[in-house]
Amino acid sequence: MKSPRKARPASGAEATTVTARPAPPRTSTIHDVARHAGVGSMTVSRVIRGTANVSPAMRERVEASVRALNYQVNVAARATRSRASAARVGILYSNPSASYLSDIMMGGLEQSSKLASHLILERCEGLAGQKQAVKRLLAAGVDGVILPPPLCDSRQTIAMLRAEGVTVLALATARPMVDVSSVRIDDFEGALAMTRHLIALGHRDIAFIKGDPQHTPTQLRYEGFLAGMAEAGLDVRPEWVAQGLFTYRSGLAAAEKLFEARLRPSAIFASNDDMAAAALAVAHGRQIAVPRDLTVCGFDDTAVATTVWPELTTIHQPIAEMGRAAVSLIVEEIRARKLGGDPAPVHHLLPFTLMDRASSDAAPP
């Protein structure tokens, strides 16, 4: 019986041995991190991008999973996606306060740069001006628009933008709409805190300068003042309430009205820093010493609060941070919509701080 013949390599060929190589280690993905942390992929994405609306505990949890899985962001792929999904965000404003707007822009520009997005600024006055500004924003190809006061509360402006398929976010509204994302502070509580501060200093004769009636924070700040006075059992004299418009010039007229009253208040609480600065100027012109003879306080803590003399006691509204949060939220919503999603509105409430500076002191004896 013949032995089986062994296979030989063909003439001129050499036998080779092929060794199977182990598969390269699998790289962790964002979905792996999400499963490990027990959260959604969108939450992981928010943490990685540094967006605002993630709680510290959730952020720490996701970051721990990132470290545990040695997750590495694919920078090249991320850059490609960013270019493809770069959001164009408009800011449509009619607020005349330059210091307030500059703080919004500072935070907004910083965050838009981080998110590879584009920010476009448009100013408008009146309904006709709004329509023209919206047309310019649409021509610029915006995907979303941030509305600071008072436009943040204009249903007409919001409807105009939504009719064109534009995402909208209300910035610094005092009364957020359930169907529109917003970023704000609690204006009522801020005004209440300032009123309590003045009362704790011994002031009983406190005047108030209202803001523009078109702005929802105006009414809530006034209501916070009234609540603080009522809480202490103090009366609010009608002649110690003056109407302003959030502008320096309107603050001058309001302060003059207050000083013309038969009795002069020991403290003036203005609804924003521009009007408080105007009250300071009127007091200086009348040789009224601040804070020895009169305490003056504002609201917002814009740049003017620390450029006047004496520096203003005020409620710090984190305006730049609100600008950053607004850009983060609207860009996230725009990108989700581009992927076919229908994200629910997000309402982001930031804390305020009472800044006790040189313009306030104990009530004169």
Protein Blocks (a to p, Z undefined) as FASTA:
>chain_A
ZZdddddddehiacddddddddddddddfklmmmmnopafklmmmmmnopaklcfklmmm
mmmmmmmnopacdfklmmmmmmmmoccdddddfbfblklmmmmmmmmmmmmmmnopacdd
dddedjklmmmmmmmmmmnopabdcdddfklmmmklmmmmmmnopacddehiabdcfkbc
cddddfklmmmmmmmmmmmnopabdcdddddfkbmklmmmmmmmmmmmmmnopacdfklc
ccdehiaklmmmmmmmmmmpmbdcfbdcdfbfklmmmmmmmmmmnopacfkloccddehj
aaklmmcccddddddddfklmmmmmmmmmmmmmmmmmnopacddddddddddddddfkbc
cddZZ
